[in-house]
Amino acid sequence: MIFWRVLDDKLYAIDEVDKLGFETEEGLRIPDEYLDNQEFVILRTCHGIGDWGIIASLPRLLKAKYPNCKVYVPSKNLIKKLFNIEHDNAHVVFDNNPYVDDFVDSVSGEIFHDHYRIYDKNNTDVPLAKQMLKFWQFSDSEMEDYLPEMYWTDEEKKFGDKIIKEYVGDNDFGCLLMSDRFGTQSGKQDDEFYKKDTRVMIKVLKDYDIPFLYWTTVPIADTPFDFINKKLDLRNIDLRIQLYIKSRAKVNVSNQCGTNHIVARYSECYESQRQYPIEHNFIDNIKYI
């Protein structure tokens, strides 16, 4: 696995590493002189919605620790410049966030970022999100309220509430997610994990006699979950609106997926856990099944 260095708008491969994680005594942390500068760019070198989502509280935590600091997030243009890929997941997570000063198209100097190499493989009791915050030199007390958070506009909330009202009224409802990683291990389809994901998710779904809104990677009629009280397929709804709807749900049930992590602050969340690439939980407040 390559460890990347980001310097003056360029990406450099430092070296190859043959294992994930690091020993705590190595002291792999963001340098004091960078923190003293108090101008921070939040960067992920992984690009999924969950990769960005699990650090969604970082701007607020930085502002609490350094009240006069500036917090920036890479724009879609900077992501394209660095990695030659196009996605707007950073915007999905951080748009309308009052603790983000701006999205930037360019940076000077070095950007320090989390990477799998910062994780301590021997300490699986500490969720990955907390290990990232330790990389930023947060103490346990400073990161006590670290669960992901989002800030929706009034218009987004109004639109999401309209959908909820139309399909479930004022009743409790749940959200089901079956992503393209359902039944996979190490990036490949695995029959045993398919059976496991199916079994544990069905068990939880049957405990809730409520309507469900859903997102499935194939038509729900072709999944093991066609038995639920289906109300709305969420696939064609804007992702920020989806996340707002999920945050309003009584329960979210899914295979391991970042959109579940993002709403764990707001909703009861169950997740069928994978063991790849590392065995850690991503955050607290998820009921791993």
N, C-alpha and C positions, 0 to 999 in steps of 0.2 A: 504494500500500500504506500502510495506517495504522500509525503508530508509537504504541504504547500506553504510557500512564503509569499506574501502579498506586499509589494513595495513599489511606491510611485506608479500606481495604475498598471503594474505588470505582475504576472503570476510566475513564480519560480518553483521548480521541483527541487526540494532540498535533498532528499535521499529516499531510498526504499526502506520500509520497515517490514519485518517479517512477523510481527505480532501486534495486537492491539493492546492499548493500555500502558500505564506507566506505574512505577513504584512511587508512593507518596514521598519518600525521602528524596527523590530526585528534585522536588521543588519546582515542577514545571508550572510556572505562573506568569501572568502578564507582568512585565518589568515595572518597578516602582516609578521610573522616570516617565513611562507612558501614562500611567495613572495620574501622576502629578501634573501632567499637561492639561488634563481635564477636557480634552476634546476627543470624543470616542466615536468610532465607527463600528457598528455591530455587523458582523459578517459571518455567514456560514459558507463552508466549502461543500456542503451537501445541499441539495436544492429542492427537496420535497416540502410540501406545505407543513408537515409536522416538524421537519428540521428547523424551520423558522419559528413555528408555533411554540415549541417548548421553551424558547427564550423570550417569549412575548412580554414577560414582566421585567426584563432587563432594563429598558429605558427608565421605568419608574424607580427601580432599585438604585440605578446609577444616580438619578436626580436626588434621591433621598440621602445617599452617601456623600455625594458631591453637589451641593445645592447650586453652585455656580457653573456647573459643567455644561457642555454642549453634547448632544447625542444625535448622531447621524445614522442613516440607513442607506445602503447602496440602492441607487435607482435601477430600474430595468436596464437602462443604458450601460451603467457600470457593470452590472452582472454580465451583460453581453460582451463587453470589452474584456473582462477578466477571463471568462470561462467559455466564451463563444456559444452560449446557449441563451435561449429566450424564455423567461418565465416572469410572472409578476407576483410570486408568492410572498416576497417581502412586503409588497404593497398590500396584498390581501391581509396580512397580519398586522401591519403597522399604520395603515391609513387611518387618519383621524385620531391618532394617538397623541394626547396632549403633552407627552413627555419626549416626543421625537421633534427635534428642532427642524430637520429638513431631510429630504432624500437628495443624495449627491451623485453627480455624474462623474466626478473625478476626486481623487485624494492624493495628497503628498505625504511622503514618509511611509512608515510601515503600519499595516493593519494587523492587529493580533486577533486571531480567530480561534474558535474551538475546533477540535479535530478529534477523530477517534483516538489518536495517540495521547490525548490528555486524560483519558479515562483510566481509572484504576480497576483493572480486571479482577483483582483480588478482593474488591470491596463491593460486592453486588448488592449489598443492603442500601447503598446510597444511590438514589435515582440519578440518571444521567444529567438531568437538568441541574441538580444541585452540584454535580461535579463540574459542570460548566461554570457555575457561579463561583465555585472555589478557585477555578482558573482565573477569574476576575478578582480574586482576593476578597470575596465577601465572607464574613464570619457567619457562623450558624445563626446568630441572632439577627444579623442584617438581612438574611435571606429567608426568614421564617415564613413570610407571606410571598412565596415565589411562584405559585401556580400561574399558568398562562392566563392572559386576559386580553380582551379586545374592546375596542371603542367604536361602536357603530354610530352613524349619523342618525338624526331624527328621521330622515327620509327612509333610511334602510330599515329602521325599527318599524316604521309605519307600514312599509311594504311587507315585511316579514309577518307582522301581526295580522295583516289582512289575509295572507295565505293561511295562517293558522286558524283564523276565525272561519274562513270559508270551508276548510276541510275537516276540522275537528271541533269547531265551536269553542265553548269555554271548558271543554273536557280536558282531563289529563291525556297526554299522548306520549308516544315514544318514537325514537328514530333508530332504524336499522341500517347498518352499513356493511356491505360485502364488497371489499375492494379487490383489485386485481391480485393482491397478495394472499387472498384467501386460499388456504390449503397448500401453501408453498413453504419451502425451507431452502435456504441458501439460493434463493432466486429461481428455484425449479419446483414444478408441481410435485407434490408428495402425497401419495394415497393415504398414508397414516395421518398426516397433518390435516388433510381434507376431512377425514373421518372425525378427527379430534375437534377441529373448528366447528364442524356441523353439530356434533354432539353437545358441546358445552354451550353454544349459542342458542340452540333449540331449547335447552333446559331453562335458560334465563328467560327467553321470550315467552315460554309457556307460563311463567310466573306472573306475567303482566296481562291482565284482561283489559287492554286499552287499545285504541287505534294506533297504527304506526305509519309514519312517513318513512320513505326508504330510498336508498341509493344502492343499487347492485350493478356489478360490472357486466352482467348478462341480464336479460329479461327475468324478472322475479319468478315468472312461471317456470323457468328452467333451473331454479335453485331449490334447495331443500326448505326454503322459508316461505313458500307460497301460501302456507296456512295462516299467516298473520292477518289481522284485520287491516287490510291495505287501504290507505287513503290517498297517497300522492307519491309519485315518482319524482325525486328531487333532482334528477340528473340535469335537467335543462334550466335550473335556477342558478343565478349568480352565486359564486362560492361564498362571498361575504354574507349574503342573505341566507344561504344554507347554514352557515355557522351560527347566525343569529337564531334561526329556527331550532337548531340543535341545542343551543344554550337555553332555550325555553322548554325543552322537553323534560318530562319527568325522568326518563331513562334513555340512555344511548347504549346500544349493543353493537359490537363490531368485532371483526378480526383486528389485529394490531394495525392501527392507522393514526396518523397525526391529527386528523380532524377530531377524533375522540379526545386526544390529549388537550387540544385547545379549549374544549368546553368542559373539562373536568372540574373547573371552578364553579360552574353553574348548574350542573346536572349530574345525576347518578350515572356513572359510566362503568360498563363491563367490557372487557376486552380479552379475546383469546390470544394468548401471548405466544409469539415466536421466540426462538432461541438464536436467531441470527440477525446481525453479525456478532452481537454480544448478549450475554444473559441478563443484563441489568433491566430493571424497570425504567421507564423513561421519566415518569413523575409519580408522586404520591397521588392519592385520591382516585386512582383507577382500581377497580376490582378485577384483578387478573384471574381468568378462569381457564 
